[in-house]
Amino acid sequence: MARSGRPRGFDRDSALDRAMHLFWEHGYEGASLLTLRRAMGDISSASFYAAFGSKEALYRETLARYLAVHGGIVGALDDETLPPRSRLEQALIASVAVQTDPAHPKGCMMTLSSIVSSEAGAPTRALTRAEREITRQALQRCIAAGVTAGDLDPATDVAGLTMLYDGLVLGISIQARDGVPTETLRAGIGHAMAAWDAQGRQERESKLH
Protein backbone atom coordinates (compact mmCIF):
# COMPACT_ATOMS: atom_id res chain seq x y z
CA MET A 1 0.00 0.00 0.00
CA ALA A 2 1.36 3.39 -0.95
CA ARG A 3 2.26 5.77 1.85
CA SER A 4 0.36 9.01 2.22
CA GLY A 5 0.65 11.99 4.50
CA ARG A 6 3.62 12.96 6.62
CA PRO A 7 5.72 10.30 8.33
CA ARG A 8 5.50 10.04 12.08
CA GLY A 9 7.76 12.56 13.75
CA PHE A 10 7.96 14.84 10.70
CA ASP A 11 9.92 17.95 11.73
CA ARG A 12 9.38 20.67 9.14
CA ASP A 13 12.23 22.90 10.33
CA SER A 14 14.69 20.02 10.33
CA ALA A 15 13.51 18.96 6.88
CA LEU A 16 14.02 22.51 5.61
CA ASP A 17 17.55 22.60 7.00
CA ARG A 18 18.43 19.35 5.27
CA ALA A 19 16.97 20.56 1.99
CA MET A 20 18.83 23.86 2.35
CA HIS A 21 22.12 22.03 2.75
CA LEU A 22 21.44 19.91 -0.33
CA PHE A 23 20.62 22.94 -2.48
CA TRP A 24 23.64 24.72 -1.02
CA GLU A 25 25.98 21.84 -1.81
CA HIS A 26 24.61 20.61 -5.15
CA GLY A 27 22.64 23.54 -6.58
CA TYR A 28 18.98 23.76 -7.51
CA GLU A 29 19.13 21.35 -10.42
CA GLY A 30 21.78 19.12 -8.85
CA ALA A 31 19.52 18.26 -5.91
CA SER A 32 16.96 15.82 -7.31
CA LEU A 33 13.50 15.57 -5.84
CA LEU A 34 14.16 11.98 -4.78
CA THR A 35 17.39 12.97 -3.01
CA LEU A 36 15.62 15.85 -1.30
CA ARG A 37 12.76 13.65 -0.09
CA ARG A 38 15.17 11.06 1.29
CA ALA A 39 17.28 13.66 3.06
CA MET A 40 14.18 15.32 4.53
CA GLY A 41 13.21 12.17 6.42
CA ASP A 42 12.38 9.77 3.61
CA ILE A 43 9.04 11.50 3.12
CA SER A 44 6.59 10.34 0.47
CA SER A 45 5.69 12.34 -2.62
CA ALA A 46 2.28 13.07 -1.12
CA SER A 47 3.88 14.33 2.08
CA PHE A 48 6.35 16.47 0.17
CA TYR A 49 3.76 18.18 -2.00
CA ALA A 50 1.39 18.65 0.92
CA ALA A 51 4.11 20.32 2.99
CA PHE A 52 6.02 22.31 0.36
CA GLY A 53 3.99 22.47 -2.85
CA SER A 54 6.82 22.01 -5.35
CA LYS A 55 10.59 21.80 -5.64
CA GLU A 56 10.76 25.46 -6.65
CA ALA A 57 8.61 26.51 -3.69
CA LEU A 58 10.86 24.46 -1.41
CA TYR A 59 13.93 26.15 -2.86
CA ARG A 60 12.44 29.58 -2.26
CA GLU A 61 11.69 28.66 1.33
CA THR A 62 15.17 27.26 1.95
CA LEU A 63 16.78 30.35 0.40
CA ALA A 64 14.73 32.56 2.72
CA ARG A 65 15.89 30.39 5.61
CA TYR A 66 19.50 30.66 4.46
CA LEU A 67 19.27 34.44 4.29
CA ALA A 68 17.65 34.65 7.72
CA VAL A 69 20.23 32.40 9.40
CA HIS A 70 23.42 32.93 7.40
CA GLY A 71 22.89 36.02 5.25
CA GLY A 72 23.56 38.83 7.70
CA ILE A 73 25.93 40.82 5.47
CA VAL A 74 23.25 43.35 4.43
CA GLY A 75 22.29 44.04 8.04
CA ALA A 76 25.93 44.61 8.94
CA LEU A 77 26.43 47.00 6.02
CA ASP A 78 23.41 49.05 7.10
CA ASP A 79 24.36 49.17 10.80
CA GLU A 80 24.49 52.92 11.38
CA THR A 81 25.83 52.48 14.91
CA LEU A 82 29.24 51.83 13.31
CA PRO A 83 31.41 53.98 11.04
CA PRO A 84 31.00 52.99 7.38
CA ARG A 85 34.49 51.50 7.13
CA SER A 86 33.90 49.28 10.16
CA ARG A 87 30.56 48.15 8.74
CA LEU A 88 32.20 47.06 5.51
CA GLU A 89 35.13 45.30 7.13
CA GLN A 90 32.96 43.47 9.66
CA ALA A 91 30.52 42.40 6.95
CA LEU A 92 33.36 40.96 4.85
CA ILE A 93 34.90 39.15 7.83
CA ALA A 94 31.50 37.73 8.76
CA SER A 95 31.01 36.58 5.17
CA VAL A 96 34.27 34.64 5.29
CA ALA A 97 33.30 33.10 8.63
CA VAL A 98 29.97 31.85 7.28
CA GLN A 99 31.33 30.61 3.99
CA THR A 100 34.17 28.60 5.53
CA ASP A 101 32.23 27.18 8.50
CA PRO A 102 32.65 23.37 8.48
CA ALA A 103 29.18 22.94 10.02
CA HIS A 104 27.56 23.33 6.60
CA PRO A 105 28.50 23.41 2.89
CA LYS A 106 31.21 25.90 1.93
CA GLY A 107 30.59 29.04 -0.07
CA CYS A 108 27.38 31.05 -0.44
CA MET A 109 24.12 29.33 -1.31
CA MET A 110 22.82 32.52 -2.91
CA THR A 111 25.85 32.66 -5.24
CA LEU A 112 26.38 29.01 -6.06
CA SER A 113 23.03 27.21 -6.03
CA SER A 114 21.37 28.52 -9.21
CA ILE A 115 23.71 30.81 -11.12
CA VAL A 116 23.89 28.29 -13.99
CA SER A 117 20.88 26.16 -14.87
CA SER A 118 18.59 25.11 -17.71
CA GLU A 119 15.72 27.26 -18.91
CA ALA A 120 13.50 25.51 -16.38
CA GLY A 121 15.63 27.04 -13.65
CA ALA A 122 15.10 30.63 -14.83
CA PRO A 123 12.80 31.57 -11.91
CA THR A 124 15.38 30.50 -9.35
CA ARG A 125 18.15 32.32 -11.25
CA ALA A 126 16.04 35.47 -11.15
CA LEU A 127 15.45 35.00 -7.43
CA THR A 128 19.12 34.70 -6.51
CA ARG A 129 20.07 37.49 -8.92
CA ALA A 130 17.63 39.79 -7.13
CA GLU A 131 19.09 38.83 -3.75
CA ARG A 132 22.63 39.52 -4.97
CA GLU A 133 21.45 42.92 -6.16
CA ILE A 134 20.19 43.64 -2.63
CA THR A 135 23.70 42.95 -1.32
CA ARG A 136 25.21 45.12 -4.07
CA GLN A 137 22.95 48.01 -3.15
CA ALA A 138 23.85 47.63 0.55
CA LEU A 139 27.54 47.82 -0.35
CA GLN A 140 26.89 50.96 -2.38
CA ARG A 141 24.96 52.57 0.50
CA CYS A 142 27.84 51.82 2.87
CA ILE A 143 30.44 53.33 0.55
CA ALA A 144 28.25 56.36 -0.16
CA ALA A 145 27.89 56.80 3.61
CA GLY A 146 31.68 56.89 3.83
CA VAL A 147 31.73 59.76 1.36
CA THR A 148 28.98 61.61 3.24
CA ALA A 149 30.78 61.14 6.54
CA GLY A 150 33.99 62.57 5.08
CA ASP A 151 35.86 59.28 5.45
CA LEU A 152 36.29 59.02 1.69
CA ASP A 153 37.28 61.54 -0.95
CA PRO A 154 34.20 63.32 -2.37
CA ALA A 155 35.46 62.32 -5.83
CA THR A 156 35.45 58.62 -4.89
CA ASP A 157 34.08 56.39 -7.65
CA VAL A 158 31.33 54.87 -5.52
CA ALA A 159 30.09 52.54 -8.27
CA GLY A 160 33.61 51.31 -9.02
CA LEU A 161 34.43 50.71 -5.37
CA THR A 162 31.11 48.90 -4.98
CA MET A 163 32.05 46.55 -7.81
CA LEU A 164 35.40 45.87 -6.16
CA TYR A 165 33.84 44.74 -2.90
CA ASP A 166 30.93 42.96 -4.56
CA GLY A 167 33.42 41.01 -6.64
CA LEU A 168 35.28 40.13 -3.45
CA VAL A 169 32.10 38.83 -1.80
CA LEU A 170 31.27 36.68 -4.81
CA GLY A 171 34.86 35.51 -5.16
CA ILE A 172 35.04 34.44 -1.53
CA SER A 173 32.22 32.01 -2.24
CA ILE A 174 34.09 30.25 -5.03
CA GLN A 175 37.41 30.26 -3.20
CA ALA A 176 35.82 28.87 -0.04
CA ARG A 177 34.30 26.05 -2.10
CA ASP A 178 37.74 25.46 -3.63
CA GLY A 179 39.22 25.05 -0.16
CA VAL A 180 41.25 28.26 0.07
CA PRO A 181 42.21 28.56 3.77
CA THR A 182 40.18 30.90 5.96
CA GLU A 183 43.27 32.85 7.02
CA THR A 184 44.13 33.51 3.36
CA LEU A 185 40.64 34.82 2.68
CA ARG A 186 40.81 37.07 5.74
CA ALA A 187 44.18 38.39 4.57
CA GLY A 188 42.57 39.24 1.24
CA ILE A 189 40.02 41.37 3.07
CA GLY A 190 42.84 43.33 4.66
CA HIS A 191 44.28 44.12 1.24
CA ALA A 192 40.86 45.02 -0.13
CA MET A 193 40.29 47.47 2.71
CA ALA A 194 43.47 49.24 1.57
CA ALA A 195 41.43 50.51 -1.38
CA TRP A 196 39.11 52.27 1.08
CA ASP A 197 42.06 53.63 3.05
CA ALA A 198 43.67 54.99 -0.12
CA GLN A 199 40.53 57.00 -0.84
CA GLY A 200 40.52 58.17 2.76
CA ARG A 201 44.13 59.36 2.49
CA GLN A 202 43.26 61.36 -0.60
CA GLU A 203 40.51 63.10 1.35
CA ARG A 204 42.82 63.86 4.31
CA GLU A 205 45.59 65.14 2.03
CA SER A 206 43.17 67.41 0.17
CA LYS A 207 42.19 69.04 3.48
CA LEU A 208 45.82 69.81 4.26
CA HIS A 209 46.35 71.79 1.05
N, C-alpha and C positions, 0 to 999 in steps of 0.2 A: 504494500500500500504506500502510495506516495506521501511524503511528509507535507504538512501545511502549517502555516503559522510560525511563530518564533519558537526556537528551541528553548527548553527550560533553562532559566538562568541567563537569558539574553541580556547583555549589558550594552546599551546603545553607545555610551561614551567610550567604552573600551573598544567596541567594534569600530567606531570612528577613528580612534587613534591607530588601530592596526591598518585600516584602509589608508589613512594619511601617510603612514610610513611606507606602504607599498607604492602609492603614487609618487611619493618623494624619492624613493629609490629607483623605480623603474619607469616613471613617467605615466602620463594618462593612458596612452595606447599600450604601453608595455605591461601594464597591470591588467590582466584579463579578468573578466567577470567571475570566472570559476575560481581563479586564484584569490580574488578579493573575498568571495563568499567563504572559502575555506579559512582564510586568515581571520575573518570576522566571527569565527566560532562555528564554522561548518554549517552555516545557515542555508536553508532551502531557497530556491528561486522565489517562491511565494513569500517567504519571510523577508527576503531582500527587497522585493518590489513594494511590499506593504510598508516597510520601514523607511525606505530611501527613494522610492519612485523610479530611479534610473541610475545608470552608471554616471552620467553627466551630473545629475543632481547630487549624487554622492560626492563627486569630485568637488563641486562647488561648496558643499558643506565642509569637506575636509580642508579645503583651501582657507575657508573662513576660520576654521579651528586653528590651522597653522598660523595665520596672521595674528589671531588673538593670543596664542601661547608663545610663538617664536618670532613674530614680526614686529618687534617694538622699535624699529629704527626710526619710523616716522614720528612716533611720540617723542623720542629723544631729540630729534632735530627741531621739534617745535616747542621744546621745553624752555620757556622764556625766563625761568629762574636762573638759567646759566648763560654765560657769555656765548655768543655764536660759535666762536672757535671751539670752546669746550663741548658744546652740543655736538658739533660735527665729529670731533675726535672720539668722544664717548660712544656715539652712534656707530662709528666704524669699528671700534674695539669690540662693542657688543655684537656686531655682525660677525666678526671673526669667531667670537666665543660660541655663538649659536651654530655656525656653519662647520665648526670642527669638533663639536661635542660628540663623544663616542656613544652617547645614550640614544642616538637616532641617526638616520642617514646623513651623510656629509653634504655640504652645499646648501643651496636655497631651493626649496620646493617651488617657489614662485618663479624662479629663473629656469630651473631645469626640467620641470615636469611636463610642460606642453609647448615649449618654444618651437619644436619641430614635430609635425604630425601630418596625417592625411587630411583631405578636405573635410572629412567627418569630424575632425578635431578642431575645426575653425572656431566654434563657440568657446572652447576652453583656451585657445590661443588668445582670443580677444579678451577673455577674462584676465589672464595673467598679464597681458600687455597693459591693460588698464591699471592693474595694481602696480606694475613697475613705473607707470607714469605718475602715480600718486607719490611714490618714493622720490622720483626725479623732481617733482614740484616741491617736495619738502626740502630737498637739498638746495634747490634754488632759493627758497624762502630763507633758509639759514644763511646762505652766502649773502643774499641781499641785506639781511639784518646786520651782517658784519660791516657792510658798506655804510648803512644808516648809522650804526653805532660809532663809526669812525675807526674801526679796527682795520678796515681795508681801504685801499686807495679808491677815491671816488670814480676813477677811470677803470676800475677793475672790470674785466670781461666776465660778468656774472654767468652768462650762458656757457662760456668756454670753461670756466672753473667748475660749473655744475656738471658738464660732460666728463671732466677729469674724475671727479669723485663718484659719479654714477658708473663710469667705466670700472673704477676700482671695486665698487660694491658688486657689480656683475662678475668681474674677474675673480674676486675672492671665492665665489661660488664654484667656479670651474676648478680653480687651483685647490680648494679644499677637497673636492671630489677626486682630484688627481693625487691627493696625499701630500701636498706641500705642507711642511711642518707649521704648526700654529705660530711658533716664535718667528718664523720667516715672514708669515703674513702680517704679524704685528709690526715687524720691522718695516715692512712696506708702507704701513700706515704712517709711521714716523716720517718717512721720506715724502709721502704725499702731503702731509701737513706742512712741509717746507714750502710748498707752493702758496699756501695761505700766508705763511710768515713772510715770504718774499713780497707779497702785495702789501702786507702790513708795514714792512720796512720802507717801501716806497712812499706810503702815506706819512710815516714819521719824518722821513727825510724831506718831504715837500714842506712840512710845517717848519722845518729849521731854516729854510731858505726864503 
